[in-house]
Amino acid sequence: MEQSAQRRVPIESQRVDAPLTSSAVLLTLTLTDPAAGSEAVRIVRGVLADLEDITKNVAFRDLDAALACTVGIGSDVWDAVTGAARPAELHPFREVVGAVHTAPSTPGDLFVHIRANRRDLCFELERQLLDRLHGAVLVTDETVGFRYFDARDLLGFVDGTANPVGDALPAATLVDASDPAADPAAHGGSYLVAQKYVHSLAAWNRMSVEQQEAVIGRTKLDNIELADASASEQKSHKTLSTITDDDGVEHDILRDNMPFGSPGHGEFGTYFIGYTARLWVIERMLERMFLGDPPGKHDRLLDASTALTGGVFFVPPAGLLAGLGD
Ligand code: HEM
């Protein structure tokens, strides 16, 4: 029997490690009135307190579809919405302005990441959440993502291979309560960075497959990792997004990138979603991609990919949300 078929209960909300699925909805919301104690804040707190139940209502109707929902809260509304201590690294997305490409910072108070193996379950959960949030939020971005062949992005490369597995997954994504040095305000939660990229497939396809492979750092057909470029050559995306600290420790993140698009509107994109226990790790990846290493040698993935949005959120553990009700 498949593991999912053995599941007797839905996936708890706020499970960052929920399985990668074939469908997703990425919602960015702003509060209509972010002042502490406002009616909008009261509604949002009520919905977040009920998130587990609302998600269960939809998820239970097909447990094999692995419906999961995580909500991240932005820096500007953290205090008003949660009333809890602030996670130490939580701050608005820091724009990265490179010589050629920019990672912009765009508005967003809440980020809702809905995943399932059925498009209709994602739709239904989004519908129920927005129904309850009516009047309290504005939708600044709604993107529907889909799995493309064998987990490929629309550039044709398998995307997500290097994600951590096993014990390395919680270590990379969750602020660890057992670590005395870990920020107590962030225990059990995860930082989330979201960026919506659109691709110029024309620009990408002007490159040969060999050039594309050098840009990504893997072969296209069979996804084999290439050796790092020599010191005199430009680094690949894989190398620029590998982060090692001063002690030589490599820091992974969890990516749940989703392709999205509409050929009829000429839209082809990748929604980057990164979960991390240490926000600085993703920030350093972005600096290396946009500023380049050495400076000026930016990630050539960006010559065919434009970041339209950028947001930082903190995904608190489910228990914190459950406590937000009246
Ligand atoms: C246009 C958007 C993007 C696309 C199409 C893309 C695509 C890819 C692909 C195809 C790989 C190689 C396979 C894999 O290990 O998953 C990869 C690796 C990776 N990407 Fe991206 N990526 C994008 C943006 C980003 C951003 C914004 C970040 C971080 C800020 C990032 C971080 C990473 C990391 C950490 C790896 C794994 C490196 C390794 O350890 O081998 N990516 N990406």
Residues whose N, C-alpha, C, O or C-beta is under 5 A from the ligand:
A	BS01	HEM	D153 F157 V158 D159 G160 T161 A162 Y197 I216 K238 S241 T242 T270 F272 I282 M285 L286 S305
